[in-house]
Amino acid sequence: MEHPVILFDGVCNLCHGAVRFIIRRDRAARFRFASLQSEPGRRLAAGPAPDSILLIENGLRYDRSTAALRIARRLDGAWPLLYAFIVIPRPLRDVLYAWIARHRYRWFGRLDACPLPSPEWETRFL
């Protein structure tokens, strides 16, 4: 796959906000996106939909905090500096990630369906 693909929860408001955040800071349009509920998303996730963001990059699958840090590393601005947190052992990083993931619907809400991307961004979605 030429572009890294970010798989996200298509009914999560926090996830939609994260996708918009990434698109605005990825001016080189490196990333492609698919919701975990979509056909391409289910195919790429290769199994049951996880409760986290997935990054498919160079044929490898990254999830939770590792996916978030690898995504930040490719964004414009100072965001790549966050990749320094990769030195923290994954179990410790994932504790915070899991806590946020567990509460995301209560804090940010849930959609009935995955909204369609805006026309200017639709080529970035699978």
Secondary structure, DSSP 4 states (H G I P E B T S, - for coil): --S-EEEE-TTBHHHHHHHHHHHHT-TT---EEEETTSHHHHHHHTSSPPSS-EEEETTEEEEHHHHHHHHHTTSSTTGGGGGGGGGS-HHHHHHHHHHHHHHHHHHH-B-SSPPPPPTTTGGGB-
